Amino acid sequence: MPTDTPTALNTAPNFHEAGRRFFRDFSPGDEFYEQLIDAHNGLSDEQSEALNARLILLLANHIGDLKVLREALQAARQTD
């Protein structure tokens, strides 16, 4: 994503949990990643893909801002 274009998408680490303090900024992100991997344990490839699809739709609905979602789609397609 070009840096000279105003963006609504936050790509900086932004994981947090109300009422909790973390020693390092990356700790809550690591915790989420571990939970994501655990959610896939024991699933077939098809079940895992369905879980990912449902999660994407749930989070997209939570975000709700179409500008942010468009920017996220563009950023996710970049392979650089």
Kinemage of the C-alpha trace (Angstrom):
@kinemage 1
@onewidth
@group {chain A} dominant
@subgroup {mainchain}
@vectorlist {calphas} color= white
{ca met a 1} P 0.000 0.000 0.000
{ca pro a 2} L 1.520 3.375 -0.954
{ca thr a 3} L 2.566 5.448 2.034
{ca asp a 4} L 1.601 8.774 0.400
{ca thr a 5} L -2.079 7.800 0.205
{ca pro a 6} L -4.268 8.470 3.255
{ca thr a 7} L -5.409 5.171 4.707
{ca ala a 8} L -8.018 4.052 7.191
{ca leu a 9} L -6.428 0.613 7.559
{ca asn a 10} L -4.280 0.197 10.666
{ca thr a 11} L -1.407 -2.177 9.887
{ca ala a 12} L 0.554 -1.427 13.065
{ca pro a 13} L 0.328 -3.956 15.903
{ca asn a 14} L -3.016 -3.289 17.568
{ca phe a 15} L -3.780 -6.325 19.717
{ca his a 16} L -5.072 -5.597 23.193
{ca glu a 17} L -7.544 -6.787 25.753
{ca ala a 18} L -9.469 -4.488 28.072
{ca gly a 19} L -8.257 -4.727 31.651
{ca arg a 20} L -5.038 -6.566 30.786
{ca arg a 21} L -1.506 -5.290 30.550
{ca phe a 22} L 1.129 -7.052 28.493
{ca phe a 23} L 4.867 -6.926 29.073
{ca arg a 24} L 5.612 -6.692 25.344
{ca asp a 25} L 3.557 -5.209 22.496
{ca phe a 26} L 3.671 -8.464 20.537
{ca ser a 27} L 2.464 -10.683 23.396
{ca pro a 28} L -1.292 -10.294 22.739
{ca gly a 29} L -0.698 -10.946 19.029
{ca asp a 30} L 1.204 -14.111 19.881
{ca glu a 31} L -1.651 -15.157 22.153
{ca phe a 32} L -4.181 -14.637 19.358
{ca tyr a 33} L -2.024 -16.563 16.865
{ca glu a 34} L -1.799 -19.481 19.308
{ca gln a 35} L -5.600 -19.466 19.728
{ca leu a 36} L -6.046 -19.343 15.948
{ca ile a 37} L -3.787 -22.361 15.454
{ca asp a 38} L -5.567 -24.209 18.287
{ca ala a 39} L -8.933 -23.521 16.623
{ca his a 40} L -7.687 -25.400 13.531
{ca asn a 41} L -6.330 -28.429 15.401
{ca gly a 42} L -8.115 -31.636 14.437
{ca leu a 43} L -9.975 -30.093 11.489
{ca ser a 44} L -9.817 -31.377 7.943
{ca asp a 45} L -8.566 -29.003 5.235
{ca glu a 46} L -12.171 -28.307 4.233
{ca gln a 47} L -13.238 -27.616 7.829
{ca ser a 48} L -10.214 -25.370 8.331
{ca glu a 49} L -11.049 -23.376 5.186
{ca ala a 50} L -14.654 -23.022 6.367
{ca leu a 51} L -13.461 -21.811 9.792
{ca asn a 52} L -11.261 -19.201 8.085
{ca ala a 53} L -14.142 -18.049 5.889
{ca arg a 54} L -16.497 -17.708 8.865
{ca leu a 55} L -13.843 -15.864 10.874
{ca ile a 56} L -13.181 -13.441 8.003
{ca leu a 57} L -16.888 -12.700 7.644
{ca leu a 58} L -17.358 -12.236 11.400
{ca leu a 59} L -14.404 -9.858 11.643
{ca ala a 60} L -15.424 -7.965 8.485
{ca asn a 61} L -18.882 -7.477 9.956
{ca his a 62} L -17.324 -6.286 13.228
{ca ile a 63} L -15.116 -3.766 11.385
{ca gly a 64} L -18.032 -2.645 9.234
{ca asp a 65} L -16.179 0.261 7.586
{ca leu a 66} L -16.158 -0.484 3.853
{ca lys a 67} L -13.134 1.763 3.224
{ca val a 68} L -11.099 -0.186 5.770
{ca leu a 69} L -12.296 -3.505 4.332
{ca arg a 70} L -11.383 -2.454 0.765
{ca glu a 71} L -7.916 -1.418 1.926
{ca ala a 72} L -7.507 -4.695 3.812
{ca leu a 73} L -8.433 -6.678 0.703
{ca gln a 74} L -5.929 -4.722 -1.378
{ca ala a 75} L -3.187 -5.156 1.238
{ca ala a 76} L -3.880 -8.887 1.533
{ca arg a 77} L -3.536 -9.356 -2.233
{ca gln a 78} L -0.083 -7.760 -2.317
{ca thr a 79} L 2.671 -10.348 -2.484
{ca asp a 80} L 5.639 -8.005 -1.919
